[in-house]
Amino acid sequence: MLKHYKSDKQVVGCDEAGRGCLAGPVFAAAVILPKGFSHPLLNDSKKLSENQRNSLEPIIKSEAIEWAVQKCTPKEIDKYNILWASFRAMHKAINKLESTPDLILVDGNRFKPYKTIPHDCVIGGDAIYLSIAAASILAKNARDRYMVRLAKKFPDYGWEQNKGYPTSFHRDAIINCGPCKHHRQSFRLYPLPEQGSLF
């Protein structure tokens, strides 16, 4: 069962979605939950179905003290690299909060300090702490909806299904149609040639 971070301070949980994609922005969410909040279904977004995530989203948004979702574009990802763009998206989300948290709780093992606020990095934190899990759901849902909308304008890549991740269909579409402006040019968009093949 997930838990609250042990602190009397106001803690904001942060997580991102879309780091491993070939196309589209990286999204990040920041969520401050009340100390008494719990929900039996709340978990790491990767362990939940789409229906479960969608049912949890309005609960998180209504029960949270504060929440925000922001993104960094493919151009920003190419400029800063995906790791720093992820941190930048988290910073943007924290900026959108009306109050200033006392502590930032981040999923992962690295974070770029935000102003003078202390932070704690937790590997697998989205499966440990409620606020990070909530952030992972909001970021994932927001990004998925964005990619589905984008797929209507760029239908060749199957983004309504793969959400920009490097599936075989997506890779084949890049080979056949070429990348578009929403692809991350700093990523390896084309698969490596098979070993033993020179061409």
Order of alpha helices (4+ residues) and beta strands (2+ residues): beta-beta-alpha-beta-alpha-alpha-beta-beta-alpha-alpha-alpha
